[in-house]
């Protein structure tokens, strides 16, 4: 991918590790990336996902409230149904049941 840095590759690798039917947040990916590199923020993870996330299961990386940007919601819903991802009545991911924590996965 043009313009991909080692840090953005790390973000994409972590995003790619999220199991089907589960989800993680931009902030948790940033925390896992910081544990390995000492840098990163939820906003910078969001930027990587926006620019280069099409190559991974982008719908598994959500905001802290379980939602995605409005323009992605309908496309993500198809994936959530296919994977059996737990959702709340409004359609966002139910992170109390679906959360995958990449930091815990690092320490396992």
C-alpha distance (Angstrom), angle and dihedral (degrees) to the residues before:
residue distance angle dihedral
X1 . . .
X2 3.77 . .
X3 3.76 114.2 .
X4 3.80 96.3 11.2
X5 3.79 113.1 146.7
X6 3.79 127.7 -159.8
X7 3.81 88.5 -103.5
X8 3.78 93.7 51.5
X9 3.82 89.2 46.7
X10 3.82 87.7 54.7
X11 3.82 90.5 51.0
X12 3.81 90.8 49.7
X13 3.82 91.3 46.6
X14 3.80 91.0 53.0
X15 3.81 91.3 46.4
X16 3.80 89.2 49.8
X17 3.82 90.1 55.2
X18 3.83 93.8 61.7
X19 3.81 105.1 112.8
X20 3.82 120.6 -123.5
X21 3.80 111.8 -89.7
X22 3.80 91.7 26.2
X23 3.79 134.3 88.5
X24 3.77 140.3 -160.7
X25 3.78 133.7 -165.6
X26 3.77 134.2 -110.8
X27 3.81 87.3 -116.7
X28 3.80 95.0 53.4
X29 3.79 91.2 49.3
X30 3.81 88.5 50.4
X31 3.81 89.8 50.4
X32 3.81 91.5 50.8
X33 3.81 91.2 47.0
X34 3.82 90.7 48.9
X35 3.81 89.5 52.1
X36 3.81 88.3 59.1
X37 3.81 102.0 34.3
X38 3.80 108.2 16.5
X39 3.80 92.6 -121.7
X40 3.78 142.9 79.5
X41 3.77 142.4 83.8
X42 3.79 137.1 -146.9
X43 3.79 88.7 -105.5
X44 3.81 92.2 53.8
X45 3.82 90.2 48.4
X46 3.79 88.3 52.4
X47 3.80 89.9 51.4
X48 3.81 91.7 51.8
X49 3.80 91.6 47.2
X50 3.80 90.8 48.6
X51 3.81 93.9 49.5
X52 3.80 102.6 34.5
X53 3.81 109.1 7.6
X54 3.78 95.6 103.4
X55 3.80 89.8 90.1
X56 3.83 93.2 61.6
X57 3.81 136.4 47.4
X58 3.83 91.8 -78.1
X59 3.83 92.8 173.9
X60 3.81 89.0 68.9
X61 3.83 91.3 64.9
X62 3.79 110.5 74.9
X63 3.78 142.2 163.0
X64 3.80 119.0 -85.5
X65 3.83 89.3 -94.9
X66 3.83 91.9 54.6
X67 3.79 95.5 -105.7
X68 3.78 134.4 119.5
X69 3.80 129.8 -149.2
X70 3.81 108.4 -70.3
X71 3.81 93.9 -112.7
X72 3.83 90.5 60.7
X73 3.80 99.2 43.8
X74 3.82 98.9 90.5
X75 3.81 94.0 46.8
X76 3.79 91.4 46.4
X77 3.82 91.9 50.2
X78 3.81 90.0 64.0
X79 3.80 90.4 55.1
X80 3.82 92.7 44.7
X81 3.81 91.0 53.6
X82 3.81 92.5 47.3
X83 3.83 92.4 48.6
X84 3.81 97.0 39.5
X85 3.80 92.8 -121.3
X86 3.82 110.5 177.7
X87 3.80 111.1 -114.3
X88 3.76 137.8 -176.2
X89 3.81 121.7 -119.5
X90 3.84 91.9 -94.4
X91 3.82 90.6 56.6
X92 3.80 101.0 -105.5
X93 3.79 119.5 126.4
X94 3.80 115.0 -87.5
X95 3.79 97.8 -126.8
X96 3.80 92.4 -174.2
X97 3.81 86.7 70.1
X98 3.81 104.7 22.5
X99 3.80 104.8 40.0
X100 3.79 117.4 130.6
X101 3.79 112.7 -171.4
X102 3.82 113.1 -151.8
X103 3.82 90.5 -166.0
X104 3.80 90.9 59.9
X105 3.80 88.4 46.0
X106 3.83 89.2 54.8
X107 3.79 90.6 53.4
X108 3.80 95.6 45.9
